Amino acid sequence: MRELKAFVRTRRVDAVIQALRRAGAPGVSVSRVHGVGYGYESDEFTLAPSELRKAPEVAKVEVVCADCDCDRLVGVLAAAARTGDPGDGIVFVTPVERARKIRTGDEGESAIATGATGGP
């Protein structure tokens, strides 16, 4: 399994979620976060609480998927988030060592499967 963690423009979140749903992503989590991208001068922004309001708000989109779906979902996510302008965001892909669905006790890929027995 893999976790996709993407930081995207907040105005692109609806398009990203719709694209991921159409592509069969098993589930999506979205958080509003503040941050600055790679390439910013370190003295332009700080993330100290008193300065946080200066940092742009972005959305963090997280998906855990089967290894075989990873490349396809990264492509779908990136295409839906892309505007072509600097600051479009970034996707990180990391391995997921273990997953266990709390309600059913399903483990591994069956914990993230959709459907009658393994669905959320």
Secondary structure, 3 states (H helix, E strand, C coil): CEEEEEEEEHHHHHHHHHHHHHCCCCCCEEEEEECCCCCCCCCCCCCCCCCHHHCCEEEEEEEEECHHHHHHHHHHHHHHHCCCCCCCEEEEEEECCCCECCCCCCECHHHHCCCCCCCC
